[in-house]
Amino acid sequence: MKKKLISLAVAGVLAAPVAVLAQGTNVTIFGSVQAEYSTVDIEGQSSEAHVGDDTGRSRWGLHVVENLGGGLKAKAHIEYGLNTGNGNIGIARERWVALANDGWGEVKFGRVQSPFKDFAGGMTIDPFAYTTLQASGSGGTMSASANGLGSGAQGFVNSAMRYDSPTVEGFTFSALLMPGDSNRFDPTNSNPTNSGGEDGEWDFQLAGKYEVDIQGHNVGVFGGYSRDNVSDQQRSLFGVHDDEEVWRGGASWSYQNFRLSGQYENINNAVGAATCTNAGMLGNPNTGAPGTRGQCNSAMNVNGDGDIWFVGGEYTLGNTSLIAQGGMADVHSIGAVASRDVSSYTVGAIHRLSKRSSLFGGFQRVMIDDNAPVADSDSNKYTVGMRHDF
């Protein structure tokens, strides 16, 4: 008995420093797992079905918060994405450290999300974000490329600093700064057209939003500006002379069970990765050959301009949300590269089984008018899926 007591005492002494170090620190394991059965039927090709998560919703990670006293907090975040349809162990998503205070906001350092993606409009106003029915990419009504410094589903900004302000009387803003010597937009892709290329001096992004409740009506407006400075390598290889600029503005309104939202994006001198991320286009790019699901309808022509509109409506009935949304992209021609007009509409529903689990499904029609009928043909998409957050 004495030996057991001595052993317990020793174990307690050894464990004490760990307990002290952990005091005031909260570690959260979080994630989301999604799978959907989706069919993509592109005109002129065989219909292609898939079970999995091409759009990159599935993820897991660790979020750490330590109270430093005086309202100051230290944070750390590590996150990986995965596809439930295959055996790949996943890709790196966000990874950063941060200092935060309720009085002055939060500043992050590392690999972060663009405010165009998770702060002002974009994925935040699309209820079908991270599904086959999403508005970005193949849907053609939201930017899904590196334009806007990573506003697409799998877009992240390397070597960046991001500041998010506290909310003051309904107003808040976010700012992102990427030093010019960062190792390009995507460390797995050496394509020099990517954002954040060498000598692309101090790319930055600003976004703000205002929200107010008026007699049961919730009204919000948002806007943003993104500037991707041209690098010396981009100038020499592609003859690019102007920096990329992306403007965004939009609004949302909700009353009882109704919600309406919309946004407009103006893209000038698309010098970033003007084609979509794989998640935005549902897999590999469409080369016109059979067996390809990928299609990017929101991509600008490299060095070119364009406009993208989105509008959506949602009605909640009990645990089910009925959704209808659509819009258009106007991709301007540049030199011998043709212009492209894209319009689409989407209808579907999301049913919440609980706070963490949901079912979803619907239909999307995309209509394209350009001079490349094989590469950019009209398409129909059908999907039904399930998601669980933890």
C-alpha positions in Angstrom: 0.0 0.0 0.0 2.9 2.4 0.9 4.5 1.7 -2.5 1.3 2.6 -4.2 0.9 5.8 -2.2 4.5 6.8 -2.9 4.0 6.1 -6.7 0.9 8.3 -6.7 2.7 11.1 -4.9 5.6 11.0 -7.4 3.2 11.0 -10.3 1.4 13.9 -8.8 4.7 15.9 -8.4 5.7 15.1 -12.0 2.3 16.1 -13.3 2.2 19.4 -11.3 4.4 21.5 -13.7 2.2 20.4 -16.7 -0.9 21.5 -14.8 0.6 24.8 -14.0 1.6 25.4 -17.6 -1.8 24.4 -18.8 -3.6 26.8 -16.3 -5.3 29.6 -18.2 -4.9 27.8 -21.5 -7.7 26.4 -23.5 -7.1 23.9 -26.4 -10.0 23.1 -28.7 -10.0 20.3 -31.2 -12.4 21.3 -34.1 -13.3 20.1 -37.5 -16.0 19.3 -40.1 -16.6 16.1 -42.2 -18.7 16.3 -45.3 -19.5 13.9 -48.1 -21.9 14.5 -51.1 -23.0 12.5 -54.0 -22.9 14.9 -56.9 -23.3 14.7 -60.7 -21.8 17.2 -63.1 -23.2 17.1 -66.6 -21.1 19.3 -69.0 -22.5 19.8 -72.5 -20.6 17.7 -75.0 -19.2 15.3 -72.3 -20.2 12.3 -70.4 -21.9 13.0 -67.1 -19.4 12.6 -64.2 -20.5 11.5 -60.7 -18.5 11.7 -57.5 -18.8 10.8 -53.8 -16.6 12.8 -51.5 -15.8 16.5 -50.8 -14.2 18.1 -53.8 -14.9 21.6 -52.5 -12.8 21.3 -49.4 -15.3 21.7 -46.5 -13.8 18.7 -44.5 -11.1 19.7 -42.1 -9.7 19.3 -38.6 -7.4 21.3 -36.4 -6.3 22.7 -33.1 -7.2 26.2 -31.7 -5.3 27.3 -28.6 -6.1 30.4 -26.4 -4.0 31.5 -23.4 -5.1 34.3 -21.1 -2.1 36.5 -20.5 -3.9 38.9 -18.1 -5.1 42.4 -18.5 -7.5 41.3 -21.2 -4.6 40.2 -23.5 -4.8 36.7 -25.1 -2.3 34.7 -27.1 -3.7 32.4 -29.7 -2.4 29.6 -32.1 -4.3 27.9 -34.9 -3.3 24.9 -37.0 -5.7 23.4 -39.6 -5.7 20.7 -42.2 -8.2 19.9 -45.0 -9.1 16.5 -46.3 -11.4 14.9 -49.0 -13.7 12.1 -47.8 -13.7 10.7 -51.3 -10.1 9.5 -51.3 -7.2 8.4 -49.1 -5.1 11.6 -49.3 -4.2 12.8 -45.8 -5.0 16.4 -46.7 -3.7 19.8 -47.4 -2.5 22.6 -45.1 -5.1 25.3 -44.5 -4.7 28.1 -41.9 -1.7 28.2 -39.5 -1.0 31.2 -37.5 -0.2 32.8 -34.1 -2.0 35.9 -32.8 -2.4 38.4 -30.0 -5.9 39.6 -29.2 -7.7 42.0 -26.9 -11.4 42.9 -26.6 -10.5 46.5 -26.6 -8.3 46.8 -29.7 -9.0 43.6 -31.7 -6.8 40.8 -33.0 -3.6 40.6 -35.1 -2.5 37.3 -36.8 0.8 36.3 -38.2 1.3 33.4 -40.6 -0.9 31.6 -43.2 -4.4 33.2 -43.0 -7.6 33.5 -44.9 -8.4 36.5 -47.0 -11.0 39.0 -45.6 -12.7 38.7 -49.0 -13.4 35.0 -48.1 -14.4 35.0 -44.5 -15.2 38.5 -43.4 -17.0 40.7 -46.0 -19.3 38.9 -48.4 -17.9 36.0 -50.4 -18.3 32.6 -48.8 -20.1 34.3 -45.8 -23.2 35.1 -47.7 -23.4 31.9 -49.8 -25.3 29.2 -47.8 -24.1 26.6 -50.3 -20.4 27.5 -49.8 -18.2 24.4 -49.8 -20.6 22.3 -51.8 -21.0 21.4 -55.5 -23.7 24.1 -55.6 -21.4 27.0 -54.4 -21.6 30.3 -56.2 -17.8 30.6 -56.6 -15.8 28.9 -59.3 -17.9 26.6 -61.4 -21.0 28.4 -60.2 -19.6 31.5 -61.9 -21.1 34.2 -59.6 -18.3 34.8 -57.1 -14.5 35.0 -57.5 -12.8 31.7 -56.7 -9.2 32.4 -57.8 -6.2 34.1 -56.2 -7.6 37.4 -57.4 -8.6 39.1 -54.2 -5.6 37.4 -52.4 -7.2 34.0 -52.0 -11.0 34.6 -51.9 -11.8 31.1 -53.2 -12.7 28.0 -51.3 -9.2 26.7 -50.9 -7.5 30.1 -51.2 -5.1 31.1 -48.3 -2.5 33.8 -48.1 1.0 32.9 -47.1 3.5 35.1 -45.1 0.8 37.5 -44.1 -0.3 39.8 -41.3 -4.0 40.3 -40.7 -5.8 42.6 -38.3 -9.5 42.3 -37.3 -10.9 45.2 -35.3 -13.5 45.0 -32.5 -17.1 45.9 -33.3 -17.9 49.6 -32.5 -21.5 50.6 -32.8 -22.1 48.0 -35.5 -18.9 48.8 -37.6 -15.9 46.6 -37.9 -13.0 46.2 -40.4 -10.2 43.9 -41.4 -6.8 44.5 -43.0 -4.3 42.1 -44.6 -0.7 42.8 -45.5 1.6 40.5 -47.4 5.3 41.4 -47.5 6.7 41.4 -51.1 9.3 38.8 -50.3 6.8 36.1 -49.4 7.2 32.7 -51.1 4.4 33.2 -53.6 0.7 32.6 -53.0 0.8 28.8 -52.9 4.0 27.1 -51.8 3.2 23.9 -53.8 2.9 25.9 -57.1 6.0 27.6 -58.6 3.9 29.3 -61.3 5.2 32.9 -61.3 1.7 34.3 -62.0 0.6 33.5 -58.4 -0.1 36.3 -56.0 2.6 37.4 -53.6 5.4 36.6 -56.1 8.9 37.8 -55.5 9.3 41.6 -55.5 5.5 42.0 -55.5 5.9 44.7 -53.0 3.5 44.8 -50.1 0.2 43.4 -51.4 -2.7 44.4 -49.2 -6.4 44.1 -48.6 -8.9 46.2 -46.7 -12.5 45.3 -45.9 -15.2 46.8 -43.7 -18.8 46.1 -42.7 -21.7 47.7 -40.8 -24.7 45.9 -39.3 -27.7 47.3 -37.6 -31.1 46.1 -36.3 -34.1 48.3 -37.1 -37.5 47.2 -35.7 -36.8 43.5 -36.3 -35.0 44.0 -39.6 -31.3 43.2 -39.7 -29.4 45.3 -42.3 -25.8 44.9 -43.2 -23.5 46.5 -45.8 -19.9 45.6 -46.6 -17.1 46.5 -49.0 -13.5 45.8 -49.7 -10.5 46.6 -51.8 -7.6 44.3 -52.7 -4.3 45.2 -54.4 -1.8 42.6 -55.7 1.3 44.4 -56.9 3.0 43.1 -60.0 6.4 41.5 -59.5 9.5 41.9 -61.7 9.2 38.3 -62.8 5.6 38.8 -63.8 6.5 41.9 -65.8 9.4 40.1 -67.7 7.6 36.8 -68.4 4.1 38.0 -69.2 4.4 41.6 -70.2 2.2 42.7 -67.2 2.4 46.4 -66.4 -0.4 47.1 -64.1 -1.1 46.0 -60.5 -4.2 43.9 -59.9 -7.1 45.7 -58.2 -10.3 44.1 -56.9 -13.3 46.1 -55.6 -16.2 44.5 -53.8 -19.5 45.9 -52.4 -22.7 44.3 -51.1 -25.5 44.1 -48.6 -27.8 41.8 -46.7 -31.2 42.1 -45.2 -33.1 39.7 -43.0 -36.5 39.8 -41.3 -38.0 36.9 -39.3 -37.5 33.8 -41.6 -36.4 35.7 -44.7 -32.9 36.7 -45.8 -31.7 38.4 -49.0 -28.1 39.1 -49.9 -26.0 40.2 -52.9 -22.6 41.6 -53.9 -20.8 43.0 -56.9 -17.1 42.4 -57.7 -15.0 44.4 -60.1 -11.6 42.9 -61.1 -9.0 44.8 -63.0 -5.7 43.5 -64.4 -6.0 39.9 -63.2 -2.4 39.1 -62.6 -2.9 36.5 -59.9 -3.8 32.9 -60.5 -6.7 33.9 -62.9 -8.0 30.4 -63.0 -9.8 28.9 -60.0 -8.5 26.8 -57.2 -9.3 23.1 -57.7 -11.9 23.3 -55.0 -13.6 26.2 -56.8 -13.8 24.3 -60.1 -14.7 20.8 -58.6 -11.4 19.1 -59.3 -8.9 19.3 -62.2 -9.3 21.9 -64.9 -11.6 21.0 -67.8 -9.5 20.2 -70.8 -12.4 19.1 -73.0 -11.5 15.4 -72.6 -13.9 12.9 -71.1 -13.7 12.1 -67.4 -13.2 15.7 -66.2 -15.5 17.4 -63.7 -13.5 20.6 -63.5 -14.9 23.8 -64.9 -14.1 27.4 -63.8 -16.6 30.0 -64.9 -15.6 32.9 -62.6 -12.0 33.1 -63.8 -10.8 36.3 -65.5 -8.5 36.3 -68.5 -4.9 36.8 -67.4 -4.2 40.6 -67.4 -7.8 41.2 -68.1 -10.8 42.8 -66.4 -14.3 41.6 -65.5 -17.4 42.0 -63.3 -19.2 39.4 -61.2 -22.7 39.7 -59.7 -24.4 37.5 -57.1 -27.8 37.7 -55.4 -29.5 35.1 -53.2 -32.6 34.5 -51.1 -33.3 32.2 -48.2 -36.5 31.2 -46.3 -36.3 29.2 -43.1 -39.1 26.9 -42.3 -38.5 25.1 -39.0 -35.1 23.3 -39.3 -35.1 23.6 -43.1 -33.8 26.5 -45.3 -35.1 26.9 -48.8 -32.5 28.6 -51.1 -32.6 30.3 -54.5 -29.6 32.2 -55.8 -27.8 33.2 -59.0 -26.0 35.9 -60.9 -23.5 36.4 -63.7 -19.9 37.0 -64.6 -18.8 39.3 -67.4 -15.2 38.4 -68.4 -13.7 41.0 -70.8 -11.6 40.1 -73.8 -7.9 40.9 -73.9 -6.0 40.8 -77.1 -6.8 37.6 -79.0 -8.4 36.0 -75.9 -12.2 36.1 -76.2 -14.6 37.5 -73.7 -17.0 35.2 -71.8 -20.5 35.8 -70.3 -21.7 33.4 -67.6 -25.0 33.2 -65.9 -26.3 30.7 -63.4 -29.1 29.9 -61.0 -29.3 27.5 -58.1 -32.1 26.1 -56.1 -32.0 23.7 -53.1 -32.4 23.2 -49.4 -30.4 22.7 -46.2 -32.0 20.6 -43.4 -30.5 20.8 -39.9 -30.6 17.5 -38.0 -29.0 19.2 -35.0 -26.7 22.1 -34.2 -23.8 20.1 -35.7 -25.3 17.9 -38.4 -27.1 18.8 -41.6 -28.3 17.4 -44.9 -28.3 19.4 -48.1 -29.2 19.1 -51.8 -30.2 20.9 -54.9 -29.7 21.8 -58.6 -27.5 24.3 -60.4 -27.7 25.4 -64.0 -24.7 27.3 -65.6 -25.1 28.9 -69.0 -22.0 30.2 -70.9 -21.6 32.3 -74.0 -18.1 32.5 -75.5 -15.9 31.3 -78.4 -14.8 28.0 -76.7 -17.8 25.7 -76.6 -15.8 22.6 -75.8 -13.9 24.0 -72.9 -16.7 26.1 -71.4 -20.0 24.4 -72.2 -23.2 24.8 -70.3 -23.6 22.5 -67.3 -26.1 21.0 -64.9 -25.2 19.9 -61.4 -27.1 17.8 -58.9 -26.1 17.0 -55.4 -27.2 15.6 -52.1 -24.9 15.4 -49.1 -24.3 15.4 -45.3 -22.1 17.5 -43.1 -21.1 17.1 -39.4 -19.2 19.8 -37.5 -17.3 19.1 -34.3 
